[in-house]
Amino acid sequence: MEGATETLAQFVASTRLEDIPGAAVQNAKLMILDTFGVMLAGARDPGCKLLSRWVKEQEAAPRATIIGQGVRSSPLLAALANGHAAHALDYDDSGHYSTQTLPAALALGEPAHISGAKMLQAYILGREVCHRLDAAFDAGRENLRGPTYRGWHHTGTNGSLGAAMSAAVVLGLDLDQIKTAFGIAANGACGLRANMGTMAKALVSGNAARNGVMAATLAQRGFTAEKAVLETPQGIAAAFCLEGDIDWESMTRDLGKRYELERGAITKEYPCCSPAHRPIEALLKIVKEHVIRAEDVDWIECDPHSFSLRRDDARDTHEGQYSLKYCLSVALLDGQMGLRQMTDERVRAQDVQALMRRLRIVPPPGGPVERRPKERLTVHLRNGQSYSAEVAHARRISSKEDLEAKFLTCTQGSLAPEVATQTRDTILNLENLADVTKLVDLVRGG
């Protein structure tokens, strides 16, 4: 579509916080609260600690905070580490739009001492760009086609461009520089679904945040790049998409009039890949209604969702996030699925491993489909009895009260209770914060 890059760049360059609907701003604060929570919880993950130590060894100028790790680094490396942490537990919102945009804005916003209002503006606009690019480039996903089904991960591809836009807002780039930042970020846009179930999966968010920071700072300094990179021949759309994959109108339709965040502040109920959520919920419903014990279960009939849930058995939390067998086994044993179920200790526990070894998951008649209006799961017991449940829409956390509760749960082990409460209140009044360093100081940790 001719002028797509120009249109999005104009949107980012000209939109101010006061132009954005109040509902989108209020929901943005709740999503930022959720993202800080999952970053702090993710900071305790072994992969995040490994990456944080690697970043510290780079001896970069300490100007930006690595959340929850007690260290500072360069904006580039802080964006990498924080983006990784935001996605490490797969507990963020399903679109993952916060995991690149907020870390990129924070990395540049902290040393610049920007206001909370500017942070909100950067986050909302970067997130909206991520959403628009997904809607356009992944329009064929419902029909099991498009770049996602060829192995690209939108969190790292489109996310790099969204992160660049958040960074561009923080730096106050002009229209020409913003178009250049799109071009630079497109060079680093990558992410492969093959890494699902490993530490490298969450690194797509870290890489995207880092790419965005690099793109915006280079564009600010006069670095050159293609200024129509979305639509130009051999540009990002041509490289990632085949003919018929793209819905160009979705990229710009009602741009600036309608925001993705107006739908609500919606995040995950369970810390694992989204296709596991409906089976988990159906199983927990059956366990609660029929008081089923794990030792009574012979096999389970449900869609294995093997396209996304790539791992069969699990030996650590990263594999567990993408193993339906693990998620259902631990839900059977514990009667719940939360952060306590996503630890290396719980994954490796003898009762969990024993149940995974014997539990069979059998596709329903007609085989796996991946996308169904309703998810049906049937538990078959050793005595011949069976129980079924259907779930159309998995629960999501969306109320202010539940989002606050999730945040406080995520911060346990990272922040003292009074600091967690102060952090929550600061984020929920972010538009009134004069300097974001006051927020970052609360969550530095270590």
Secondary structure, DSSP 8 states (H G I E B T S, - for coil): -TTHHHHHHHHHHH--GGGS-HHHHHHHHHHHHHHHHHHHHHTTSHHHHHHHHHHHHTT----EEETTBTEEE-HHHHHHHHHHHHHTTS-S-TT-THHHHHHHHHHHHHHHT--HHHHHHHHHHHHHHHHHHHHHHTTTGGGT-SGGGGTB-HHHHHHHHHHHHHHHHHHT--HHHHHHHHHHHHHT---BGGGTTSHHHHHHHHHHHHHHHHHHHHHHTT----TTTTTSTTSHHHHH--TT---HHHHHTTTTT--GGGG---EESSSS-GGGHHHHHHHHHHHHHHT--GGGEEEEES---TTT--BSS-SSHHHHTTBHHHHHHHHHHHS--SGGGSSHHHHH-HHHHHHHHH-EEE--TT---S--SSEEEEEEETTS-EEEEEESS--EE-SHHHHHHHHHHHHTTTS-HHHHHHHHHHHHTGGG-S-THHHHHHH-B-
